[in-house]
Amino acid sequence: MQKTVIDAHNLSKIYDEKTIPVYALNKVHLHISRGEFTAIKGPSGSGKTTLLNMIGGLDIPSEGFVEINGTNITKLKGNELIDFRLNNIGFVFQSYNLIPVLTTKENIEFIMLLQKRSKKETDQRVSELLKQIGLEDKINKRPRELSGGQQQRVAVARALAPKPQFILADEPTANLDSVSAENLLDMMLQLNQEENMTFVFSTHDQRVINRARRVITLEDGKIVADTAPTTIIHEQLLE
Amino acid sequence: MLTKIASRNIWRSKKRSLIIITAVSIGLWAGIFMMAFYNGMIEQRVNSAITSELSHIQLHNREFRKEYEIKYHLPKGKKMLEVIRKDNKVKAASARIIIKGMIASPSGSSGITINGVIPELEQQLTNLKGKIIKGSYFDPKKNNEIILSEKLRKKLNLNLNKKNILTFQDKNGNLASAAFRIKAIYKTINTPYDDSNVFVKINDIDSLAGIPNEVNEIAVLLQSSKSLNETQNELKQEFPGTEIMSWMEIAPELRLTVSVGDQMVFIFMGIILLALAFGIVNTMMMAVLERTREIGMLLALGMNKFKIFMMILLETFFLILAGCPIGILLGFLSIAISQRTGIDFSNFSEVYSSFGYSSIIYPSLTVRQFEIIMFLVVITAIFSALLPARRALQLNPAESLKK
């Protein structure tokens, strides 16, 4: 059995607590093990991004806590939490969010440089990733010179570069055309299999859901289903 | 990496950065030039006061300056002068008899200071000859010659070769007077000085004042101002019991002008840089607000707050530093040109000279002042970065990423 990487206990996020409380997340329990390829789906406003933000330490829960590899990140403050994110979590955002003034290579090595890894190790890892994402010829291009799909590949490579505990991807295919989305998914699945990297997505995209090995469905801040995609397809067919 | 991001970030909004770089250049240029102008003006005033009026050091009888009474002369003053003139640090020295008295002509009279001087030594000390605009310097063969200022000449309606009467109290308090013939007319940049100083030969007045062969003032001009304190201390040891004062002690108002002038230029510079700082703060705030999402992303990825602060600080720094070379170059260029030509304020010469200032200003800037300007620029950069950096550090990554 694979080791648990993410452990969310009784997680709630309540807005306007003192007036009319709105539950963005409502007592969510979630365990994700190493090597999982998990999609979190649900309608807009169901709490997908909020859950991802909690797991990633970008937002503080109103109730409950999140443990990453046994560390309660809800208790971490300021730079301690930032350093934890730096060393443990990889992020891929919907709109790529590359650093516009840096080249492809510089964007990929960015986190490793923040971690003060050696130049040799960084260069080796960057060239390895460039090969994997198939952008060796775009090494000195700035993000504006790349297509959306290429930018998202760079974003994935940036997240993967320091070999984090897991990668959180918030609707990674939302801004991509179907070919780019398929390519990106192929690449992420390959990395998941080759490097046993844990991926957690929030998504609306059926292509992502179909490829995921585990699909968590959120509605009104609650997990209403947690199953394998084949079961979902089966349920959809039955409906 | 931070340096790379910061330096590239300033060119993301070229137009905005160029405007602020231009503002920094012009502000720095104006600040440097204004500082040099003010410094030049004060330097000229001080130099003129030292070389034409006060000299670096003056020696008197301890009682003399209280009432300017002739009886308080310097015993063995001429021997003291000989000793002082042998000092290598001394460029020129001369002895004088200083008497407060009155000059009278058929048209009127005026209270004056009579400077009894040794012509050849006075020439080395104050270049009195160089200030003559009419007539010629003292003739060693003739007696009772007087050199007075153009202002006094006009006031008393006198002309060259005309006689006037000098009246004063002698050593014993008796009134003494003598007729002097106008040998020359002088003019300096200091109207109040011109208004009250006349020059006669010491030999023509010492007996009349009742102190034959004695002097009541020795003025010393040094090779360099740097040796002022050292020479003053040596003279104090050499001639104990004598009042030995530097120009700053003799004319405290001039010393005050220098220190107030120093403060004023830094206040002006501070105001210029403060105005610039607001422009830079505005630009950097815009940059931070525009990049809210990007900064949120950096925080999310693990760039800690110190690095975010450093990134904003470096960006502000680069923005200011980009404007510095142009501003400094323009500043030095305009100083170099105006040092050669001078800045002519002849139209206001009366106003300037009434305060002892030359109407042609030659700007000058010391290395120390330049260092202080650069220090102020660095402080401005840090100050300008604080508010935008604070704004950036307050960002919540989750909220910022939604924008």
HADDOCK unambig.tbl for C-alpha pairs under 7 A between the chains (distance, minus, plus):
assign (segid A and resid 53 and name CA) (segid B and resid 398 and name CA) 6.60 0.50 0.50
assign (segid A and resid 58 and name CA) (segid B and resid 300 and name CA) 6.54 0.50 0.50
assign (segid A and resid 58 and name CA) (segid B and resid 397 and name CA) 5.97 0.50 0.50
assign (segid A and resid 58 and name CA) (segid B and resid 398 and name CA) 5.33 0.50 0.50
assign (segid A and resid 59 and name CA) (segid B and resid 398 and name CA) 6.02 0.50 0.50
assign (segid A and resid 79 and name CA) (segid B and resid 304 and name CA) 5.70 0.50 0.50
assign (segid A and resid 79 and name CA) (segid B and resid 305 and name CA) 6.71 0.50 0.50
assign (segid A and resid 82 and name CA) (segid B and resid 299 and name CA) 6.80 0.50 0.50
assign (segid A and resid 82 and name CA) (segid B and resid 302 and name CA) 4.87 0.50 0.50
assign (segid A and resid 82 and name CA) (segid B and resid 303 and name CA) 6.88 0.50 0.50
assign (segid A and resid 82 and name CA) (segid B and resid 304 and name CA) 5.93 0.50 0.50
assign (segid A and resid 83 and name CA) (segid B and resid 302 and name CA) 5.76 0.50 0.50
assign (segid A and resid 83 and name CA) (segid B and resid 304 and name CA) 6.98 0.50 0.50
assign (segid A and resid 85 and name CA) (segid B and resid 301 and name CA) 6.64 0.50 0.50
assign (segid A and resid 85 and name CA) (segid B and resid 302 and name CA) 5.58 0.50 0.50
assign (segid A and resid 86 and name CA) (segid B and resid 301 and name CA) 5.81 0.50 0.50
assign (segid A and resid 86 and name CA) (segid B and resid 302 and name CA) 4.06 0.50 0.50
assign (segid A and resid 91 and name CA) (segid B and resid 301 and name CA) 6.80 0.50 0.50
assign (segid A and resid 97 and name CA) (segid B and resid 294 and name CA) 6.85 0.50 0.50
assign (segid A and resid 97 and name CA) (segid B and resid 297 and name CA) 6.83 0.50 0.50
assign (segid A and resid 101 and name CA) (segid B and resid 5 and name CA) 6.45 0.50 0.50
assign (segid A and resid 101 and name CA) (segid B and resid 8 and name CA) 6.06 0.50 0.50
assign (segid A and resid 101 and name CA) (segid B and resid 9 and name CA) 6.62 0.50 0.50
assign (segid A and resid 114 and name CA) (segid B and resid 303 and name CA) 6.86 0.50 0.50
